[in-house]
Amino acid sequence: MKKPVIIINTFNTIHFPQDKKPIVICDIDLTFIRPICNYSDLYNQLKNEYPDPKELERIVNDMLHKSINVGLVKQTDCEGFQNMLEKINQLGGKFLFLTARSSLSYRDWE
């Protein structure tokens, strides 16, 4: 039996069956936390310094990933997240964070 994978834009859109104990697994990066600056803003700030579009895209993505690694982040949908946690708790369910980062993400921590 396949379990549904639900892609959401806000945690408030999640509805759980009232007769089931939900198990919710969220990726921390870009789901729970996100960089304090967004892609478009950073792209526009740097486009004059990097005229090659491919290089600019690589630089912007690299900077966004580095900002997450060093903690320059903000929580995504804080209110909706709290509401979802309350629903999970009321139904006796479980919530887990899962993330995959390369070993390069931790090289400065050693």
N, C-alpha and C positions, 0 to 999 in steps of 0.2 A: 504494500500500500504506500503510495507516494504521499509525503507530507507537503503541504503548501509552502512555497517560498514567497513571501510578500514583500514587495518593494514599496516603501512609503516615502512621503515628503515631510510628514510631521508625525510625531508619536501619537497625537490625538486621533489619528485616523484608524488606529488599531482597535479592532473589536474582537473580543474573545468569547467563545461559546461559554455560556454560564454553567454548563454541566461538565466542563473539562478543566483540568489543571494545565495551564499553558507552560510551555518551556520556550523562552525567548532568548535567542543568541544574537548579540549585536557586535559588529566590528567597532572597535573604539575609534579608529581613524576615519574621519569624514562622516561618521554616523553620530557618535556621541560628542566628539570634539572636532573642531575644524580650525584651520589657521585664522589668525585675527584679521588678515587681509584676504580679499578674494582674488581669484584668478584675473578677472577683468581689470581691476584696479592696478594690480601689479604689472600686468601686461602693458597697460597704457603708460605707466610710469617709466617702463624700461624700453619701450619700442624705439625711441630715438637713439638709444645707446647700442642696440643690437639690430642692425638693418636686415640681417638674414632671419626670415621667419622661423626656420627650423631651430636655429640657435636660440632665438628668443623664447620659443616654446619650451625648449629644454631647460633654459635658465630659470624661467618662471616656475616650471614644475619642480625643479630642484630646490628653489628657494621656499616654495610652499611645503615640501617634504621636510626640509631642514627646520622650518619654523615649528612644525609639529614635534620634531625630535628634541628641540631645545625648550619646548614648553610655551611657545608664543601661540596659544590656542584660546578658544572660547567654546563654551558648551553650546551644542546645537539643541534648540528647542527645549530649554530647561523646564518650562511649565508642562509641556506635553510629556516629557520624560518622567517627571514626578507623577503625573496622572497615570501613566502606563504602569509604573512601579506599584502604585496603590492598587490598581486593578489586579495585577499579577498576585500581589500579597493577599488580597481578599479572596481570590480563587484558589489559594494554596499552591500556586505555581512557582516556577524558578526563573531567575534571570541570570544570564551569563554574558561576560565580555569575552570576545575572541579577537585576536589580532595577529597578523603575520608581518613581522618586520625583519629585514635582513640583518645580519650581524653588523653591517656597516652603520646601522642606526645607533648602535651602542658603543662604537669605537672610542668616543670621547669620554665615556663613563668609566673606562678601565683605568 
